[in-house]
Structure formats: structure tokens, C-alpha cells
């Protein structure tokens, strides 16, 4: 185990400051500082608020992770960080912090993809990923079906949302029902008391001529909102539990139906589900039943690893180190629209990466003093 790469991962794509430490496929620390309460009064994530919260939380969260893992900064084999996609300002805080720590410690830097990290985190729960892996990623910003023959170098998008992501739809319907923010957990909880067949809400993009693997939840969101408005206009009580259950059923029905179809069409016998919405109890139950019926092995990490966290970034970083993938350069930048086809951001072609990292050790006197004080 000591020969496996020890990597610290930093995640700041949205409103969670996550720092994880992983040795190979073993999770040693998963420290998270959330700013969700600061966004709740706005009904959604405010980018500027998120960025400032990351700045305040970064150093304490890193220190907490190192203490939890029982390792010294000098023990690390690399620093991984989410380079994109995500909120530009929030990503910039994480990338800047990762550069600072990697430079001070003389360690290689790995800028990795947020979506690929959500897939790779399952290795911490269920061991090495099968190759290829089919992944359904569902969150506030993404609803994607991805085929990953190699999580470090080859991730292929099969389908994605053309409008609202699943998690975004949950938040918007929760707002219409006056349930607060974030909407996913509260709708999941209330839906358990409701009838999922009470209201026949539409299933977007499920017709014979529709894109087989793409998702659309905007029409569903509008249909639910109009149904609620009609009830209120008529002076009738809105059955919140039934609305929640029926809306949730429509979302998870489409997600699982398309994911299982993709597995069958591609001849893949494993399905991995990740992202914040993967913590939804109804999604897990329906996916388990449909995968069992189709002879597909389902892999879903525990809920804490489904939401944004540093462990997933460290997991992908450790895989990059283990497979000898090229480190990123010091010119690494945050890319809010980084495509999933780029699992990580290596140094540009022709870049003298060895010289770049050797230069880490060629600091001036002031830097050597700060390095000694901080990391002795």
C-alpha cells in the first residue's frame, strides 16, 4: 500500500470547498466546507459568494484533511485540482491554491476534469473501474451519459441535457413549492409520503424520434409549475407530497431508462451513477431494479461521495500518477467549460515539463524561508 500514490485533491467547482487525500484506491481523508447556507436566502448559488467562501475555507480545510489522514505535506506524491467545468471564479480559487501548494512542496500538479472525477470516485467504494465504464452523472449542473474506456484519457459523451439539468429542476420545483434550497434532499424526503402515480407528468425526450441519450427537464419543470399554479388559482390546496413524488418519479424514470438503454446498446454490463442527485433514494431504488432486470451490475458510491468533494479529485489524481500521465504545467488555468473529453489538462505539446518541475526547487531565498516555515 505504501507504494501506491498519495495524492491530495482540491475541489471548488461550485459551493463546496472539498479537500481529499487518497492513497491508491484508499480514502484517507475527506474534508468539506460548504457555503450552501450562505446561498439559501438567494434561492441558488451566487458565484461571487461561492468564490469568497472558498478563499476563507481553503487553508483550514487543507489542514483538516492532512490531520485526518495523518500525513505530512512532504509525503504527498502530487496535488490534483478541479480545473473545470464549473464556476469560473470558484475554480480559480482552487487552481491557485493547488499551484501554490504544489510549487511550495516541489510536487507535480494535475488539473483534472470535474465530471471524470465523479466517475473515478467510485474506485474508493467498489475498487477499480471496469473498462469500459458506463456512467450516468446527475447533478445541479449536469445530466450526462458517458462511456469511459479509460478514465484518465478516454471519456466519450453519449448524451447530455439540452436545457435544465436534473438537479436544477429539483431546485426550481422546490422553489415553486416553497420548500427552500437546495431542493433535491427535501423533495426526496417529502416524496416518500406521496403517491408517485398521483399526477401524470411528462417524460421529456422519450419519443421514438427523440435523441436516445439526451435529457430535457425544462418541459417537465414548466408542466409541474403550471399544475401547481392552476391549483392555487382555483383556491385548492396543493398536495405537496404527491406533487413531489410524481415529479421525482418522472425525473428518475427518464434517467434510469436511458442509462439502461445505453448499456444495452453499447454492450456494457456495468453502470455507475454519480453526482449530487445520485444520493436520491428513489433514483437508487429504480436504478437497482432496472439494472437487475437487465443483467447490469450497478455501482453507486455512498451519498457523501456523490456530492462534490475533494476525495473524487484525489482519486482521479492518484490514477493519473499510477498510470504515468503527464502532469500539468504551471500555466494551468481554470476552464469553466472544460469538455469531458479532457479528463485532465497535461502540459501543452512541446512544453519542457521536466524543466518546469525541476525549477520548483530553484527558489529564491525568500521562498525557501516561507517553505521551511510552512512545511518543515
C-alpha positions, 0 to 999 in steps of 0.5 A: 500500500505504501507504494501506491500514490498519495495524492491530495485533491482540491475541489471548488467547482461550485459551493463546496470547498472539498479537500481529499487525500487518497492513497491508491484506491484508499480514502484517507481523508475527506474534508468539506466546507460548504457555503450552501447556507450562505446561498439559501436566502438567494434561492441558488448559488451566487458565484461571487459568494461561492468564490469568497467562501472558498478563499476563507475555507481553503487553508483550514480545510487543507489542514483538516484533511492532512490531520485526518489522514495523518500525513505530512505535506512532504509525503504527498506524491502530487496535488490534483485540482478541479480545473473545470467545468464549473464556476469560473471564479470558484475554480480559480480559487482552487487552481491557485491554491493547488499551484501554490501548494504544489510549487511550495512542496516541489510536487507535480500538479494535475488539473483534472476534469470535474465530471471524470472525477465523479466517475473515478470516485467510485474506485474508493467504494467498489475498487477499480473501474471496469473498462469500459465504464458506463456512467450516468452523472446527475447533478445541479449542473449536469445530466450526462451519459458517458462511456469511459474506456479509460478514465484518465484519457478516454471519456466519450459523451453519449448524451447530455441535457439540452436545457435544465439539468436534473438537479436544477429542476429539483431546485426550481420545483422546490422553489415553486413549492416553497420548500427552500434550497437546495431542493433535491434532499427535501423533495426526496424526503417529502416524496416518500409520503406521496403517491408517485402515480398521483399526477401524470407528468411528462417524460421529456425526450422519450419519443421514438424520434427523440435523441436516445441519450439526451435529457430535457427537464425544462418541459417537465419543470414548466408542466409541474409549475403550471399544475401547481399554479392552476391549483392555487388559482382555483383556491385548492390546496396543493398536495405537496407530497404527491406533487413531489413524488410524481415529479421525482418519479418522472425525473428518475424514470427518464434517467434510469431508462436511458442509462439502461438503454445505453448499456444495452446498446453499447454492450456494457454490463456495468453502470455507475451513477454519480453526482449530487442527485445520485444520493436520491433514494428513489433514483437508487431504488429504480436504478437497482431494479432496472439494472437487475432486470437487465443483467447490469451490475450497478455501482453507486458510491455512498451519498457523501461521495456523490456530492462534490468533494475533494476525495473524487479529485484525489482519486482521479489524481492518484490514477493519473500518477499510477498510470504515468500521465503527464502532469500539468504545467504551471500555466494551468488555468481554470476552464469553466467549460472544460469538455469531458473529453479532457479528463485532465489538462497535461502540459501543452505539446512541446512544453519542457515539463521536466524543466518546469518541475525541476525549477520548483526547487530553484527558489529564491531565498525568500521562498525557501524561508516561507517553505521551511516555515510552512512545511518543515 
